[in-house]
């Protein structure tokens, strides 16, 4: 009985330790699948200036092969913008 409980504890500890790694693999795989199903071709970037109440927007039309590049650029820009 004690041996079975120890095995269950070891099993659940292993599951808890492996979940973050498994989650990252599933997240990366679903991102690749999502980009194949719904390619990013038109990207609109908006700049909001609250002091002057201006909204400027730029629309970028991309080739299907450039979808990953623009996603990487957006992630990099948002990461730099959040550090300010």
C-alpha positions as CSV (number, residue, x, y, z in Angstrom):
1,X,0.0,0.0,0.0
2,X,2.8,2.4,0.9
3,X,4.7,1.4,-2.2
4,X,1.7,2.2,-4.4
5,X,1.3,5.6,-2.8
6,X,4.9,6.4,-3.3
7,X,4.6,5.4,-7.0
8,X,1.6,7.7,-7.4
9,X,3.5,10.6,-5.7
10,X,6.5,10.1,-8.0
11,X,4.2,9.9,-11.0
12,X,2.4,13.1,-10.2
13,X,5.7,14.9,-9.4
14,X,7.0,13.9,-12.8
15,X,3.8,15.1,-14.4
16,X,4.1,18.5,-12.7
17,X,7.7,18.8,-13.7
18,X,7.1,17.9,-17.3
19,X,4.0,20.1,-17.9
20,X,5.8,23.4,-18.6
21,X,8.1,21.7,-21.2
22,X,5.1,19.9,-22.8
23,X,3.2,23.2,-22.9
24,X,6.0,25.0,-24.8
25,X,6.1,22.2,-27.4
26,X,2.4,22.3,-27.9
27,X,2.4,26.1,-28.1
28,X,5.2,26.2,-30.7
29,X,3.5,23.5,-32.7
30,X,0.2,25.2,-32.7
31,X,1.8,28.5,-33.7
32,X,3.3,26.8,-36.8
33,X,0.0,25.2,-37.6
34,X,-1.9,28.5,-37.1
35,X,0.5,30.4,-39.5
36,X,0.0,27.7,-42.1
37,X,-3.8,27.8,-41.9
38,X,-4.1,31.6,-41.5
39,X,-1.1,33.3,-43.1
40,X,-0.4,36.9,-42.1
41,X,-0.5,39.0,-45.3
42,X,-1.9,42.3,-44.3
43,X,-0.6,43.9,-41.1
44,X,-1.8,47.2,-39.8
45,X,0.4,49.1,-37.3
46,X,-1.1,52.0,-35.4
47,X,0.7,54.7,-33.6
48,X,-1.3,56.5,-30.9
49,X,-0.1,59.9,-29.7
50,X,-2.2,60.8,-26.7
51,X,-0.7,64.2,-26.3
52,X,-1.8,65.4,-29.7
53,X,-4.7,63.0,-30.1
54,X,-3.3,61.6,-33.3
55,X,-3.7,58.1,-34.7
56,X,-1.4,57.2,-37.5
57,X,-1.6,53.8,-39.2
58,X,0.5,51.9,-41.7
59,X,-0.7,48.9,-43.6
60,X,2.0,46.4,-44.8
61,X,1.1,43.8,-47.4
62,X,3.4,40.8,-47.3
63,X,4.2,37.8,-49.3
64,X,3.1,34.5,-47.6
65,X,6.8,33.6,-46.9
66,X,7.3,36.8,-44.9
67,X,4.6,36.0,-42.3
68,X,7.0,34.6,-39.7
69,X,9.3,37.6,-40.2
70,X,6.6,40.1,-39.4
71,X,5.5,38.1,-36.4
72,X,9.0,38.1,-35.1
73,X,9.3,41.9,-35.6
74,X,6.0,42.6,-33.8
75,X,7.1,40.4,-30.9
76,X,10.4,42.2,-30.7
77,X,8.8,45.6,-30.9
78,X,6.3,44.8,-28.1
79,X,9.0,43.4,-25.9
80,X,11.1,46.6,-26.3
81,X,8.0,48.8,-25.8
82,X,7.1,47.1,-22.6
83,X,10.6,47.7,-21.1
84,X,10.3,51.5,-21.3
